[in-house]
Amino acid sequence: MQNNKEERLQMEIAVKFSRLFPNKKGQLFHVSNERNNKIQAFKARAIGIVNGVADFVYFSKKFNVATELKLPNSRHKVVHIKQQLWWGEVWEKQGGVWRLCTTVDEAMSCYEGNLKGYTTKDVKKLLKECKTKTIKIEQWQNKK
């Protein structure tokens, strides 16, 4: 289940985007793929919700970007990050851009076309170096 701090980061991004770009309403949206229990997860998969889909999708005439959000100093299961990486690679094969972002500014840069954050190649490299079942985002920031 998603923690409230990450949800707060998502809210900050959505609010900032809507304030900066009122003319782009509907072009940035949150993908609600969080579930509270196994029954909800089973039902979600049955209706087509896919594990690993990014938190936000932004589309425009110039480019489409999906952003996965992680809080600095947060811990995540490697298997979950691998699912998100897999989906990011699927997205990129279809011509989109995928980034893992840890701040509002990183995410906003993506929607403006500056594309800060971790690429699929960055994440793949960091996962390859990881020798545990969980990874702390702080470890990534030290290697960026």
C-alpha positions in Angstrom: 0.0 0.0 0.0 1.2 3.5 -0.8 2.3 5.7 2.0 0.8 9.1 2.7 4.1 10.9 2.1 4.3 9.6 -1.5 0.6 10.5 -2.0 1.5 14.0 -0.7 4.2 14.3 -3.4 1.7 13.3 -6.0 -0.8 15.9 -4.8 1.9 18.6 -4.9 2.8 17.7 -8.5 -0.9 17.6 -9.6 -1.6 21.0 -7.9 1.6 22.7 -9.3 0.9 21.3 -12.8 -2.7 22.6 -12.8 -1.6 26.1 -11.6 1.2 26.4 -14.1 -0.6 24.9 -17.0 -4.4 25.5 -16.8 -4.6 25.2 -20.6 -3.3 21.6 -20.4 -6.1 20.3 -18.1 -6.5 16.6 -18.7 -3.1 16.0 -20.3 -1.5 14.9 -16.9 -3.3 12.2 -14.9 -2.6 9.9 -12.1 -2.9 6.2 -12.7 -4.6 4.7 -9.6 -3.1 1.2 -9.4 -2.7 1.0 -5.6 -4.6 -1.7 -3.8 -5.2 -2.3 -0.1 -5.5 -6.1 -0.1 -5.1 -9.2 -2.2 -8.8 -9.3 -3.1 -8.7 -5.8 -4.5 -5.5 -6.6 -6.3 -7.1 -9.7 -7.9 -10.1 -7.7 -9.0 -7.9 -5.0 -10.4 -5.9 -7.4 -12.5 -9.2 -9.0 -13.7 -10.3 -5.6 -15.1 -7.0 -4.9 -16.8 -5.0 -2.9 -14.3 -1.3 -3.7 -14.8 1.4 -3.9 -12.1 4.2 -1.4 -12.5 2.3 1.3 -14.5 3.8 4.8 -13.7 2.1 7.1 -11.2 1.5 9.9 -13.7 1.1 10.0 -17.5 1.5 13.2 -19.4 0.7 13.5 -23.1 1.2 16.3 -25.7 1.6 16.7 -29.4 5.4 16.8 -28.9 6.0 13.8 -26.5 4.4 11.5 -24.0 6.1 10.9 -20.6 5.3 8.6 -17.7 6.7 9.4 -14.3 7.1 7.0 -11.4 7.5 8.8 -8.1 9.6 7.8 -5.2 10.4 9.7 -2.1 14.1 10.4 -1.2 15.3 8.1 1.5 12.4 5.7 1.0 12.8 1.9 0.8 11.3 -0.2 -1.9 11.2 -3.9 -2.8 13.5 -4.7 -5.7 10.8 -6.9 -7.2 8.4 -4.0 -7.3 11.0 -1.6 -8.8 11.6 -4.3 -11.5 7.9 -4.4 -12.3 7.9 -0.6 -12.7 11.1 -0.8 -14.8 9.5 -3.5 -17.1 6.5 -1.2 -17.7 8.7 1.8 -18.3 10.5 -0.3 -21.0 7.1 -1.2 -22.6 6.2 2.5 -22.6 9.4 3.4 -24.2 9.1 0.8 -26.9 5.9 2.5 -27.9 7.7 5.9 -28.3 7.1 7.3 -24.8 9.6 8.6 -22.3 9.8 7.1 -18.7 11.4 8.7 -15.7 11.6 7.8 -12.0 11.5 11.1 -10.1 12.1 11.9 -6.5 11.0 15.5 -6.3 8.3 17.8 -7.5 10.9 19.8 -9.6 12.2 16.6 -11.3 8.6 15.6 -12.3 7.7 19.1 -13.4 10.8 19.2 -15.6 9.6 16.1 -17.4 6.2 17.7 -18.3 8.1 20.7 -19.6 10.3 18.6 -21.8 13.6 18.8 -19.8 13.3 15.2 -18.7 15.2 15.1 -15.4 15.0 12.0 -13.2 16.3 8.5 -13.6 16.0 6.8 -17.0 15.2 3.1 -17.5 18.9 2.6 -18.1 19.8 4.3 -14.8 17.4 2.2 -12.9 18.5 -1.0 -14.6 22.1 -0.3 -13.7 21.3 0.5 -10.1 19.2 -2.6 -9.7 22.0 -4.7 -11.2 24.3 -3.4 -8.4 21.8 -4.0 -5.7 22.5 -7.2 -3.6 19.5 -7.0 -1.3 15.7 -7.5 -1.6 15.1 -3.8 -0.9 16.7 -0.7 -2.1 16.8 2.7 -0.6 16.4 5.7 -2.9 19.2 7.5 -1.0 21.6 4.9 -2.4 20.6 5.9 -5.9 21.0 9.6 -5.3 24.6 9.1 -4.2 25.3 7.4 -7.6 23.6 9.8 -9.9 
